[in-house]
């Protein structure tokens, strides 16, 4: 995804001589969730104090402030591009998850990075997703007779590294 997003599609846009819109869309757990962050501030602080890092209160609070400032400034909320290493447990406490839901048009929905990414995907000419997300979308559409989906409807799909897709599809379609 990264090569297509950062190198290949910009070159293609230049060759065509006109704008091409694209979005990288990831699973929810890849996006920052402001609601989880606010609800879990104490747990985050406690983990930073007692977890893998030996931070004092001042350092733990400074880390929490850095997370908040990043979320205020960042456009995508993609935790892959977080400016410093976040312990896995803290990442779990600040990321969206499968239970993360917002009423359409609510304040939570308006500030949800995962929902904004899906909205951008609906407006884009090209949507870049990983094999797992594509396979889960196919599975969800199959199970719901096409009524429910993760990805926007499309007329065509190009699968990069298609020889690897079978493994992800098997995992998505299995009951385990």
C-alpha positions in Angstrom: 0.0 0.0 0.0 2.7 2.4 1.0 4.6 2.2 -2.4 1.4 2.6 -4.3 0.3 5.6 -2.2 3.6 7.4 -1.9 5.4 6.5 -5.2 3.3 4.7 -7.9 0.1 6.7 -7.9 1.8 10.2 -7.8 3.9 9.1 -10.8 0.8 7.8 -12.6 -1.0 11.1 -11.9 1.9 13.0 -13.4 2.0 10.8 -16.5 -1.8 11.3 -17.0 -1.5 15.1 -16.4 -4.6 15.4 -14.4 -5.6 14.7 -10.8 -6.3 11.2 -9.6 -8.0 10.8 -6.2 -7.0 7.9 -3.9 -7.3 6.9 -0.3 -5.6 4.4 1.8 -8.2 2.6 3.9 -7.3 0.4 6.8 -9.1 -1.6 9.5 -10.5 0.4 12.4 -7.8 -0.6 14.8 -5.3 1.4 12.7 -7.0 4.7 13.6 -6.8 6.9 16.7 -10.1 7.1 18.6 -10.6 10.3 20.6 -13.3 8.7 22.7 -11.1 5.8 23.7 -8.3 8.1 24.5 -10.4 10.3 26.8 -12.1 7.4 28.4 -8.7 5.6 29.0 -6.5 8.5 30.1 -6.1 7.0 33.6 -5.3 3.5 32.3 -2.8 5.0 29.8 -1.1 7.0 32.6 -1.0 3.9 34.9 0.5 1.7 32.1 3.1 4.3 31.3 4.0 4.5 35.0 4.0 0.7 35.6 4.3 -0.9 32.2 7.4 -1.3 30.0 8.7 2.2 30.5 9.9 3.6 33.8 8.3 7.0 33.4 7.5 9.3 36.3 4.2 11.2 36.6 5.5 14.3 34.8 6.9 12.2 31.9 3.7 10.1 31.6 1.6 13.2 31.5 3.9 14.7 28.9 3.5 11.6 26.8 -0.3 11.8 27.1 -0.1 15.5 26.0 2.0 14.5 23.0 -0.6 12.0 22.0 -3.4 14.6 22.3 -1.4 17.2 20.3 -0.7 14.7 17.5 -4.4 13.8 17.3 -5.4 17.5 17.1 -3.0 18.2 14.2 -3.0 14.9 12.3 -5.3 14.6 9.3 -5.7 10.8 9.0 -5.3 9.6 12.6 -3.4 6.6 11.1 -1.4 5.2 14.1 1.3 3.9 11.7 2.5 7.4 11.3 2.5 8.3 15.0 5.7 10.3 15.6 7.1 8.1 18.4 6.9 4.5 19.6 3.7 3.7 21.5 3.6 0.6 23.6 1.2 -2.0 22.3 -1.1 -1.7 25.3 -1.3 2.1 25.0 -2.1 1.7 21.3 -4.9 -0.6 22.1 -6.3 2.0 24.5 -6.2 4.8 21.9 -7.3 2.9 18.8 -10.7 2.3 17.4 -11.9 -1.3 17.7 -14.8 -3.5 16.5 -17.1 -2.1 19.3 -16.4 1.5 18.2 -19.6 2.9 16.8 -21.0 6.4 16.4 -24.4 7.6 15.4 -24.4 9.1 11.9 -23.9 12.9 12.2 -23.0 12.8 15.9 -20.0 14.6 17.3 -18.2 11.3 17.7 -18.8 10.4 14.1 -17.6 13.8 12.9 -14.3 13.4 14.7 -13.8 9.7 14.1 -10.7 9.1 11.9 -12.0 5.7 10.9 -15.3 7.1 9.7 -13.6 10.0 7.9 -11.3 7.5 6.1 -14.4 5.5 4.9 -16.0 8.8 3.7 -12.9 9.7 1.8 -12.8 6.2 0.3 -16.4 6.7 -1.0 -15.3 9.9 -2.8 -12.0 8.5 -4.2 -11.4 7.1 -7.6 -8.9 4.5 -6.2 -9.1 2.9 -2.7 -6.0 1.1 -1.5 -6.7 -1.7 1.0 -4.8 -4.6 2.3 -5.7 -8.2 1.6 -7.3 -8.8 4.9 -9.7 -5.8 4.6 -10.6 -6.8 1.0 -11.3 -10.4 2.1 -13.4 -9.3 5.1 -15.4 -7.1 2.8 -16.1 -9.9 0.4 -17.0 -12.2 3.3 -19.4 -9.6 4.9 -21.1 -8.9 1.5 -21.4 -12.7 1.0 -22.9 -13.3 4.5 -25.4 -10.3 4.2 -26.4 -10.9 0.5 -24.7 -7.7 -0.4 -26.5 -5.4 2.1 -23.5 -4.8 4.4 -20.0 -3.9 3.3 -16.8 -2.3 4.6 -15.6 -0.9 1.2 -17.4 1.3 -1.2 -19.0 -0.3 -4.3 -16.7 -0.6 -7.3 -16.6 -1.8 -10.8 -13.2 -3.3 -10.7 -10.6 -4.5 -8.2 -6.8 -4.7 -8.7 -5.1 -7.0 -6.2 -1.4 -6.2 -5.6 0.6 -9.2 -4.6 -2.4 -11.4 -5.6 -0.5 -14.6 -5.0 -0.7 -13.8 -1.2 -4.5 -13.0 -1.3 -5.6 -16.7 -1.0 -4.2 -16.9 2.6 -6.1 -13.9 3.8 -9.3 -14.9 2.0 -9.2 -18.3 3.7 -8.8 -16.7 7.1 -11.7 -14.2 6.4 -14.0 -17.0 5.2 -13.2 -19.5 8.0 -15.3 -19.8 11.1 -12.3 -19.9 13.4 
